[in-house]
Every structure is written in structure tokens, then in C-alpha cells.
């Protein structure tokens, strides 16, 4: 049995997973990470509450306050799915009441920069998008 290098294993994975194919499991991952709450949670955990700091653990209540409009149920479901995928860790500390924090894993940190860039792009280009939408809607009407 021969051993393979990390580069060879990455190349083999690229050949196995092709998101353009309907049966590829990476489609489910793309579906998950394209969710707005996933994008915002990863951006928040990777940047702290001011969205400009270093990655740090955050409590559920901090995330809930930071992510305006997210329901408790949606935040809980999204955090669980991110934990299942290995993008975040959940740590419960025995205090009264129990303290639970969420933190990016190494895998989550690798995705964080992309998500933060996507969030920044949306914020920086929203005026242009709104202008284009209005122009399009005027032409169609």
C-alpha cells in the first residue's frame, strides 16, 4: 500500500467531489453555507461582537443580540448544524446558570474569511444593487 501526500489527497478529493453534478454531496454543504444565518454567524464568531476583532468564543445571548432578526429556534438549529459539520465547537461550563460558548474550529476559521468577504461585498455594493433593481423594475413595468 502506498502513502500519498496531502497535495495528492486534495487532488483526489477534487476529483471525487464536483458540485456541478446532482449527486455530489458537496451540494448539501453549499446549501448549508449559503444560508444567510450561517454567513452571519461565521462572520460574527470570526470577528467578535464588533466584527473587526480577533476570533473569540461567544455566548448564545451575544450572538442573538448581534444577529438582529434571528429567532431563538433558528439560531439554535443553525448552531447545531455548524457544530455537526465541524465548523464550530460548543463548550458548556458548569456554572449557575450553565455557561455555553461557541467558537470557530480550524475548519470554521478557514471558511470565515470567505464569509466575511461575502458579507463585506454585500454591504459595499448594496447601493449599486438597489439602483440596478430600481432601473430594471422601471423598464419591466
C-alpha positions in Angstrom: 0.0 0.0 0.0 1.4 3.4 -1.0 1.1 6.5 1.0 0.0 9.8 -0.5 1.0 13.3 0.2 -1.5 15.9 1.4 -1.5 17.5 -2.1 -2.3 14.2 -3.7 -5.2 13.6 -1.2 -6.6 17.1 -2.0 -6.4 16.4 -5.8 -8.2 13.1 -5.3 -10.9 14.9 -3.3 -11.3 17.4 -6.1 -11.8 14.5 -8.5 -14.4 12.9 -6.2 -16.5 16.0 -5.4 -17.9 18.0 -8.3 -20.7 20.3 -7.2 -22.0 20.6 -10.7 -23.1 17.0 -10.5 -26.6 16.5 -9.0 -25.4 13.5 -6.9 -22.4 15.3 -5.3 -22.6 15.6 -1.5 -20.9 18.9 -1.6 -24.2 20.4 -2.9 -25.7 19.9 0.6 -22.7 21.7 2.1 -23.0 24.6 -0.4 -26.7 24.8 0.5 -25.8 25.0 4.2 -23.0 27.6 3.9 -25.0 29.8 1.5 -27.7 30.3 4.2 -27.7 33.9 5.5 -27.6 32.9 9.2 -24.6 30.7 8.6 -22.8 33.5 6.8 -23.6 35.9 9.6 -22.8 33.5 12.5 -19.4 32.6 11.0 -18.7 36.3 10.4 -19.6 37.1 14.0 -17.7 34.3 15.6 -14.7 35.0 13.5 -14.6 38.7 14.3 -16.1 39.2 17.7 -19.0 41.4 18.5 -17.6 44.5 16.8 -17.0 42.4 13.6 -13.4 43.7 13.4 -11.6 41.9 16.2 -10.0 38.6 16.5 -11.9 35.3 16.6 -13.2 34.6 20.1 -15.8 32.4 21.8 -19.3 34.0 22.1 -22.3 33.1 24.2 -25.7 32.3 22.6 -27.1 35.6 24.0 -24.3 37.6 22.4 -24.9 36.0 19.1 -28.7 36.5 19.4 -28.2 40.3 20.2 -25.7 40.7 17.4 -27.8 39.0 14.7 -30.9 41.2 14.5 -34.0 39.3 13.4 -32.8 35.7 14.1 -35.2 33.7 16.2 -34.0 31.6 19.1 -35.1 28.4 17.2 -33.3 29.4 14.0 -30.1 30.3 15.9 -30.2 27.1 17.9 -30.8 25.0 14.7 -28.0 26.8 12.8 -25.5 26.5 15.6 -26.2 22.7 15.9 -25.8 22.2 12.2 -22.5 24.1 12.2 -21.3 22.0 15.2 -22.3 18.8 13.4 -20.3 19.9 10.3 -17.2 20.6 12.5 -17.2 24.4 11.8 -17.8 25.4 15.4 -17.4 23.9 18.9 -19.9 24.2 21.7 -18.4 24.4 25.2 -20.6 24.1 28.3 -19.1 25.3 31.6 -20.6 24.2 34.9 -21.7 27.5 36.4 -25.0 28.7 37.7 -26.6 29.0 35.2 -24.5 26.9 32.8 -22.3 29.0 30.5 -22.3 27.9 26.9 -20.0 29.4 24.4 -19.5 28.8 20.7 -16.2 29.1 18.9 -14.9 28.5 15.4 -12.8 25.4 14.7 -9.8 25.4 12.4 -12.2 24.3 9.6 -14.6 27.1 10.5 -11.7 29.7 10.5 -10.8 28.6 7.0 -14.3 29.4 5.9 -14.6 32.5 8.0 -12.5 34.7 5.7 -14.7 33.8 2.7 -17.9 34.6 4.6 -16.6 37.8 6.0 -15.6 38.8 2.4 -19.1 38.0 1.2 -20.7 40.0 4.0 -18.4 43.0 3.2 -19.1 42.7 -0.5 -22.9 42.8 0.1 -22.6 45.8 2.4 -20.3 47.7 0.0 -22.4 47.0 -3.1 -25.9 47.3 -1.8 -26.4 50.8 -3.2 -25.5 49.7 -6.7 -27.7 46.6 -6.5 -30.7 48.8 -5.3 -30.1 51.2 -8.1 -30.0 48.4 -10.7 -33.1 46.8 -9.2 -35.0 50.1 -9.5 -33.8 50.7 -13.1 -34.8 47.1 -14.0 -38.2 47.4 -12.4 -38.9 50.7 -14.2 -38.0 49.1 -17.6 -40.2 46.0 -16.9 -43.2 47.9 -15.7 
